[in-house]
Amino acid sequence: MGYASLEPHLPSSHAPLLPPGTFLSISDTQASDGNFLLHHFISNYLKADQNVVLVGLAGILVHYTMVGRKLGVNLATARTKGNFQFVDGLTQLTDYAAPNKEYLAKPAEPKPSSTTTTTTATPSPTTTTTTTTTTVGARIARPAAAAAATPPAPPKVLSYGPKLVDLYRALEEIIQDTASKTTRPFQKQLVLILDDLSVLLNCGWPCRDVLALVRYLKLLVAKFNGTLITLVHADGLLAEEVSQDGLVKGVFYEADYIIDVRGLDSGGSRDVHGQLSLLHGPGYLLRQRAGQVKENEWPALTLHYKILDNNVEVFAKGYSSGVL
Amino acid sequence: MSSFKKRVPSAQATLPAGCRLSAYNGQVLISTGVPSLDDILGGGLPLGTILLIQEDRQTSYGQLLLKYFLRQGIVAGDKCLVVSGDESPEAIVRSLMGIAGEESLESQVQSGVDNRDDEDEARRERRKKAAAAGGTEDEDSEQDRLTIAWRYSGLKKFESGVGARPPAISSRVNKAGSTTEPALTPSQIPFCEQFDLTTRISAKALESADTTLVDSGELQKAVQTGDSDLEDDSDDDFSTSGSASAVGKNQPDLYRNVLDKIRETLIQGGFSTTLLKDPSAPPPAPGAAGLAERHICRIGINSIASPSWRSKTPHDLYKFLHALRGLLRFSFGAAVITIPAHLYGTIDQRHATDGSTTSPYIHRLEQLCDASVRIESFAGAQTNVSSAASAYHGLFHVHKVPVLNALIPSSTKLSVLLDGAAKGSGGPGQSGSGGSSKGVNNLGFKVRRKRFAIETFHLPPEGGVGQRRTSAEPSSGSSSPLSERKKSSSTKSSNPGPATGSFKKADSSEEGSVQSRARSLGGSSFNKPSGQVDVHSVPGASGMARKMMGLPPKGIQGAVASGCSTGGSEAGHKHNHGGAGSGANSSLLDF
């Protein structure tokens, strides 16, 4: 289970998961990182044996694995089981990083121009390194001995495309792939987590395109009985920038649930690291009007939190351990 | 709570030279060369991360930190990649500082003398105090003993900085005595060497240093003239000529070229764990190259995004940082980047002295880096902050500390300087919040003659130690009016014995007399208009005065009463101003 004290404050209808077909947008500031909430949902979904697709635009797999271990989730075994897909959006996302591809160890070229058949014929004994390769269609002749101790396949990589549509296509493929692996496709829920939307904006894609991507992903995920979770930086300092402000507002507009993480207005404290504002997005209000949500399914409120080594305490305002 | 863990030497042996494991999350750390900065970052800079240093105006302390980082790399035998545009990278490397104790050993025999600035300073201070008290040298030891507020003498001394481990002079002597040439084994290389700003790096060290210099100005020229020289740089032995590199050549820009250089260095040196020199060759087995033989690639970029770095869009730098992070996360490397952030603020922001000086542009850069600090030097400040805190050269703001493989930054657990950090990142508050200190100590930095140090920022005792002493001096000297008052006060006490009575009683009467004396003296000698800050108003005050306020000194060595009111007009003040009692060299500590 993720953070036990946060659980009662999340939408209750499908607890501990989010209702399928919804979109949770998390916003944070630099002083109070909202990344810890992602870990909550990752561990919750994996514990419930659901599918998780995590797109690491800012974090790497090791980070999530290490934190997952602290929260009692083994991401490595989840990956071998196929429950958990990590998509590397860090190493090859931009055109600057695109040449990285050329230096990756590739026993088999995924490119159609497979002039290197001679190299694949020679059995290389060291294909079990945990390097990041795009093994979408890679047929690797593994030695039998190595196959016994096969680590989970290296994460898929989002490689550079001039348009965000390319990213969407890649994600679509991954999600379909993940969903098709499960025996009963529509019994399982799926969550797609983008760990930092602001990266896309920073890497030069226009705000409009990023918002379109979010909208597309939301619809795509809903098809697979899934939930979309994104994280976006919403520092007050950046509100002056049109594109940044537009992104935050646009993402909020798409959202069903909003969790806004920020520091305390009154400054820092040893016992309170910041506050979580649980807000209703327009999507929630629409569904409420349509009678799809129960009354008081998710009361909007503001809570305080404190991050510990392997847990996060969430409590009502003024109820921190320093006060009581 | 004691978060200090003794490192096990067995774990140390498997690490590359000059590295250590974080006591909190097992991250491999390298030193920035400055112990106090290492402390702030949680023990050191984790491998695979980027530290952004926002430079100061009009001074070059930011570059000094970068030099420390590079110099430490040379000590550890690391690869150093220096990128600079405004100043030639050669000049930066040549002007690196020397190792403390090395020069003196070679020139004159000064074995065993630890001439650190701290001790110098402390000694000088002590001597000054002793002179002021009219005592002789042997009172030095007496000095530290408290007789009146003796209960406080048990408290630990007030430390504002992080003590570096004492330099292993003896081992260095041995080394100098022998050939001096043989490289130390990895375990012998210190995590953080002690450097001496008064000396320059020795030619021998420069020769042996493994550096790659990239002059971004030259690159810029090459880019602008569309020189095909670049194609030589990108490694052509793959003949891939893929779409990506073709695109790169169609639209040359500086950041891309710098990144290509960095990538090339990382790959050629074998620092990357995922990218290989020759992808077609079978990659080496993971355990083949022992960690101990590995070295670290230190990337230092000086004044990135200064006007000499031209770019078409601001996104170039964002993309650069994102790609660099992606590269470094899978490499044995770390980067320190300095940026003239003050060029990017709006006018009012630039001159603000609270934490909100970060412009949106810089703020977004911080999102893409793992750690971010800002240096604000008093020399470049518009306000005269410096008059209040002459002991420091500027303020040191910590905006972001690395959070890797854990929920909370390791510096929250380990850092001494950031003690009390709620979140390790103090960060500029939201536009509304005034205080920049999120439960974090305010930090200032000093550049002593020999070293750079970051310390918790606190105001000096009002008027300084010397003045306090001299003002208290006449009270003990000319005792004719005082003795009368002393008698009058002692008559009030229940036992009006002779002056040579039992000690306790003498003490009590003494105390009363000190109080009254101080009160009376306050009108004359304490009322000097010397522009001191009224410390009493600080805790409640907001804005700058609050910023200037560090921790109140818990126990200052020697006898210093921190001044509490500037004027003696506040006669009803309860605190005892420091007065030298007869024979007692220490005055009361004041909280």
HADDOCK unambig.tbl for C-alpha pairs under 7 A between the chains (distance, minus, plus):
assign (segid A and resid 31 and name CA) (segid B and resid 425 and name CA) 5.59 0.50 0.50
assign (segid A and resid 31 and name CA) (segid B and resid 426 and name CA) 6.44 0.50 0.50
assign (segid A and resid 31 and name CA) (segid B and resid 427 and name CA) 5.23 0.50 0.50
assign (segid A and resid 36 and name CA) (segid B and resid 407 and name CA) 6.28 0.50 0.50
assign (segid A and resid 62 and name CA) (segid B and resid 405 and name CA) 6.98 0.50 0.50
assign (segid A and resid 63 and name CA) (segid B and resid 404 and name CA) 6.22 0.50 0.50
assign (segid A and resid 63 and name CA) (segid B and resid 405 and name CA) 4.21 0.50 0.50
assign (segid A and resid 64 and name CA) (segid B and resid 405 and name CA) 6.86 0.50 0.50
assign (segid A and resid 66 and name CA) (segid B and resid 405 and name CA) 5.28 0.50 0.50
assign (segid A and resid 66 and name CA) (segid B and resid 406 and name CA) 6.91 0.50 0.50
assign (segid A and resid 67 and name CA) (segid B and resid 405 and name CA) 5.76 0.50 0.50
assign (segid A and resid 67 and name CA) (segid B and resid 406 and name CA) 5.40 0.50 0.50
assign (segid A and resid 67 and name CA) (segid B and resid 407 and name CA) 6.78 0.50 0.50
assign (segid A and resid 90 and name CA) (segid B and resid 326 and name CA) 5.12 0.50 0.50
assign (segid A and resid 91 and name CA) (segid B and resid 323 and name CA) 6.34 0.50 0.50
assign (segid A and resid 91 and name CA) (segid B and resid 326 and name CA) 4.30 0.50 0.50
assign (segid A and resid 91 and name CA) (segid B and resid 327 and name CA) 6.35 0.50 0.50
assign (segid A and resid 94 and name CA) (segid B and resid 319 and name CA) 6.49 0.50 0.50
assign (segid A and resid 94 and name CA) (segid B and resid 323 and name CA) 6.91 0.50 0.50
assign (segid A and resid 95 and name CA) (segid B and resid 244 and name CA) 6.86 0.50 0.50
assign (segid A and resid 96 and name CA) (segid B and resid 256 and name CA) 5.85 0.50 0.50
assign (segid A and resid 96 and name CA) (segid B and resid 319 and name CA) 6.75 0.50 0.50
assign (segid A and resid 96 and name CA) (segid B and resid 320 and name CA) 6.66 0.50 0.50
assign (segid A and resid 96 and name CA) (segid B and resid 323 and name CA) 6.31 0.50 0.50
assign (segid A and resid 97 and name CA) (segid B and resid 323 and name CA) 5.09 0.50 0.50
assign (segid A and resid 98 and name CA) (segid B and resid 244 and name CA) 6.17 0.50 0.50
assign (segid A and resid 99 and name CA) (segid B and resid 244 and name CA) 6.23 0.50 0.50
assign (segid A and resid 99 and name CA) (segid B and resid 245 and name CA) 6.58 0.50 0.50
assign (segid A and resid 100 and name CA) (segid B and resid 275 and name CA) 6.94 0.50 0.50
assign (segid A and resid 103 and name CA) (segid B and resid 275 and name CA) 4.86 0.50 0.50
assign (segid A and resid 103 and name CA) (segid B and resid 276 and name CA) 5.29 0.50 0.50
assign (segid A and resid 103 and name CA) (segid B and resid 277 and name CA) 6.60 0.50 0.50
assign (segid A and resid 103 and name CA) (segid B and resid 278 and name CA) 6.86 0.50 0.50
assign (segid A and resid 103 and name CA) (segid B and resid 279 and name CA) 5.45 0.50 0.50
assign (segid A and resid 104 and name CA) (segid B and resid 274 and name CA) 6.23 0.50 0.50
assign (segid A and resid 104 and name CA) (segid B and resid 275 and name CA) 4.80 0.50 0.50
assign (segid A and resid 104 and name CA) (segid B and resid 276 and name CA) 6.04 0.50 0.50
assign (segid A and resid 104 and name CA) (segid B and resid 279 and name CA) 5.73 0.50 0.50
assign (segid A and resid 105 and name CA) (segid B and resid 275 and name CA) 6.80 0.50 0.50
assign (segid A and resid 105 and name CA) (segid B and resid 276 and name CA) 6.37 0.50 0.50
assign (segid A and resid 105 and name CA) (segid B and resid 279 and name CA) 4.51 0.50 0.50
assign (segid A and resid 105 and name CA) (segid B and resid 280 and name CA) 6.71 0.50 0.50
assign (segid A and resid 105 and name CA) (segid B and resid 283 and name CA) 6.76 0.50 0.50
assign (segid A and resid 106 and name CA) (segid B and resid 279 and name CA) 6.20 0.50 0.50
assign (segid A and resid 106 and name CA) (segid B and resid 280 and name CA) 6.65 0.50 0.50
assign (segid A and resid 107 and name CA) (segid B and resid 280 and name CA) 6.74 0.50 0.50
assign (segid A and resid 124 and name CA) (segid B and resid 282 and name CA) 6.37 0.50 0.50
assign (segid A and resid 126 and name CA) (segid B and resid 282 and name CA) 6.84 0.50 0.50
assign (segid A and resid 126 and name CA) (segid B and resid 283 and name CA) 6.90 0.50 0.50
assign (segid A and resid 126 and name CA) (segid B and resid 285 and name CA) 6.52 0.50 0.50
assign (segid A and resid 129 and name CA) (segid B and resid 286 and name CA) 6.92 0.50 0.50
assign (segid A and resid 131 and name CA) (segid B and resid 274 and name CA) 5.32 0.50 0.50
assign (segid A and resid 132 and name CA) (segid B and resid 274 and name CA) 6.64 0.50 0.50
assign (segid A and resid 202 and name CA) (segid B and resid 315 and name CA) 6.13 0.50 0.50
assign (segid A and resid 202 and name CA) (segid B and resid 318 and name CA) 5.70 0.50 0.50
assign (segid A and resid 202 and name CA) (segid B and resid 319 and name CA) 6.99 0.50 0.50
assign (segid A and resid 203 and name CA) (segid B and resid 315 and name CA) 5.91 0.50 0.50
assign (segid A and resid 203 and name CA) (segid B and resid 318 and name CA) 5.93 0.50 0.50
assign (segid A and resid 203 and name CA) (segid B and resid 319 and name CA) 4.95 0.50 0.50
assign (segid A and resid 204 and name CA) (segid B and resid 315 and name CA) 5.38 0.50 0.50
assign (segid A and resid 236 and name CA) (segid B and resid 430 and name CA) 5.55 0.50 0.50
assign (segid A and resid 236 and name CA) (segid B and resid 431 and name CA) 6.11 0.50 0.50
assign (segid A and resid 237 and name CA) (segid B and resid 360 and name CA) 6.04 0.50 0.50
assign (segid A and resid 237 and name CA) (segid B and resid 430 and name CA) 6.55 0.50 0.50
assign (segid A and resid 237 and name CA) (segid B and resid 431 and name CA) 6.24 0.50 0.50
assign (segid A and resid 238 and name CA) (segid B and resid 360 and name CA) 5.23 0.50 0.50
assign (segid A and resid 265 and name CA) (segid B and resid 433 and name CA) 5.68 0.50 0.50
assign (segid A and resid 266 and name CA) (segid B and resid 433 and name CA) 6.60 0.50 0.50
assign (segid A and resid 267 and name CA) (segid B and resid 433 and name CA) 6.98 0.50 0.50
assign (segid A and resid 267 and name CA) (segid B and resid 435 and name CA) 6.37 0.50 0.50
assign (segid A and resid 267 and name CA) (segid B and resid 437 and name CA) 6.85 0.50 0.50
assign (segid A and resid 267 and name CA) (segid B and resid 438 and name CA) 5.04 0.50 0.50
assign (segid A and resid 268 and name CA) (segid B and resid 422 and name CA) 6.05 0.50 0.50
assign (segid A and resid 268 and name CA) (segid B and resid 437 and name CA) 6.94 0.50 0.50
assign (segid A and resid 268 and name CA) (segid B and resid 438 and name CA) 3.62 0.50 0.50
assign (segid A and resid 268 and name CA) (segid B and resid 439 and name CA) 4.63 0.50 0.50
assign (segid A and resid 269 and name CA) (segid B and resid 422 and name CA) 5.31 0.50 0.50
assign (segid A and resid 269 and name CA) (segid B and resid 438 and name CA) 6.55 0.50 0.50
assign (segid A and resid 269 and name CA) (segid B and resid 439 and name CA) 5.23 0.50 0.50
assign (segid A and resid 270 and name CA) (segid B and resid 420 and name CA) 6.27 0.50 0.50
assign (segid A and resid 270 and name CA) (segid B and resid 421 and name CA) 6.47 0.50 0.50
assign (segid A and resid 270 and name CA) (segid B and resid 422 and name CA) 4.39 0.50 0.50
assign (segid A and resid 270 and name CA) (segid B and resid 439 and name CA) 6.59 0.50 0.50
assign (segid A and resid 271 and name CA) (segid B and resid 422 and name CA) 6.89 0.50 0.50
assign (segid A and resid 273 and name CA) (segid B and resid 422 and name CA) 5.73 0.50 0.50
assign (segid A and resid 273 and name CA) (segid B and resid 423 and name CA) 6.14 0.50 0.50
assign (segid A and resid 307 and name CA) (segid B and resid 408 and name CA) 6.81 0.50 0.50
assign (segid A and resid 309 and name CA) (segid B and resid 407 and name CA) 6.55 0.50 0.50
assign (segid A and resid 309 and name CA) (segid B and resid 408 and name CA) 6.77 0.50 0.50
